């Protein structure tokens, strides 16, 4: 008797859930079409200033905004040469990095060889507040 009752309840639940699922899917599809036609200001507002700045540099190292750890991808830059680059920022153009005082000949050669990996954008407060360029808090 209990097995028969359980199978009846299971069948009823299966029918109701498939019936409800079909109705909900149509309603959800209608809602999606409404939202996909309009542009959403909420989504645009969620992009923060740091993401916008990273979008400007397109995979290069920004001499005015990249933190010391970003320079690890370049051999011989991290941490000494990267720190010198950060200490002497801001730069007007990429070639200004070659004029850092106290560079060794080897450091100048490394910089010269990697000029294509650098970009210079305006200094962004979101990337330069406090000592975040020296210690970005990524551990």
N, C-alpha and C positions, 0 to 999 in steps of 0.2 A: 504494500500500500504506500509506504514512504517513497519507494523508488518510483512508483507511478506518479505520485504527486510532484516529486522533484523533476521528473522529465516533463511534466505538463508546465511547471513554472519555468523551466529552462526554455521550452518552446515558445511560451508567451513572451518571455524577455527577448528572445532572439527576434521574434516578429516585430515587437515594439521598437527594439533598437535599430533594426534595419529600416523600418518605416520612418522613425525619427531622424536617422542618419541621412536619408534621402532628402527630407525637408530641410534640414540644417545645411546641407551642402549647397542647395539651391540658394538659400538665403545668404550664405557666406559668399557664394560666387557673385551675387548681386552687389553685396557690400564691397567686395574687392574691385569690381568694375567701377563703382562710384569713386573710390579712393584713387584708383590708378589713373583716372582721367585728370584729376586735379593735382597740381603740385602741392606738396605738403610743406608749409613753412616750419612745422615742428622739426622735420628732418633736417632742414637747412640750418636751423638754430642749434642743433646738436653738434655740429662741427666746431671744434674748439680752435683757438688761435694757434696752438702748437701743431695741430694736424694741418692747418692751412699753410703754415711756414714750411713744414716738411714736404708739402705738395709742391712748393716753389722750387725746391732744390733738386728734385727729380733724381734721387739716388747719389748725388755728389755730396761732398763734405763742404758745408757752409763755414767759411773761415770766421764769420762773425757770430755764428749761432750754434755750431756743433759742440758737443761736450767732449771732454778728453778721451772718453772710452770709444767714441766714434772713430778715432784715429787708429784704433787697433788693427783695422783692416789693411793698413799700410805698413809695410815692413820698415822698422827703424824709427817710427814716429812716436810710439807709445812707450812711456809717458813723457819723456824729457822734451822732445821736439814738439809734441802736441801741447804741452804746457807753455812753451815759449810762444807758440802761435796764439794761444788763448790770451796770454798776458799782454801781447802787443796789439790785440784787436781794439778797435774796429779797423777794417781795411776798406779802401775805396774801390780797389780792383784786385784781382787774383795775384798779379805780379808784385803787389806791395808786400807780400809775404816774404819775398826775397830780400827785403831791406831790413829785416829784423836784426837789431844789433847783437853782436856776440855769437853769431852762428859760425860753426866750424865749416870748413870746406866741404866735408862729407854731408853735413846737414843741408847746406845750400844745394849740393848736387841732388840730394833726395827730394828737396822741394821742387827744384827745376824739373826733375823727371816726373813729378806728379801734378804739375799745374793743371793738367786736363781733368784731374779728379776733384778739383776744387771749384767752388762757386762763391760769389760774394753777394749777399742780399742785405737789406737794411737790418739793423740790430732790432731784434724782437724782445721786448721785456719778458715775455713768457718763457723764452729760452735762456735769458741772462739774469734772472733774478737771484739774488744772494750769490752763493758760490756753486750754483747748480752746474756750471760748465766744468768745474773741477771735480765735484762729487755729485753726480746726478741721482744718487740714492738707489742705484740698480746693483743689487748684490747677488 
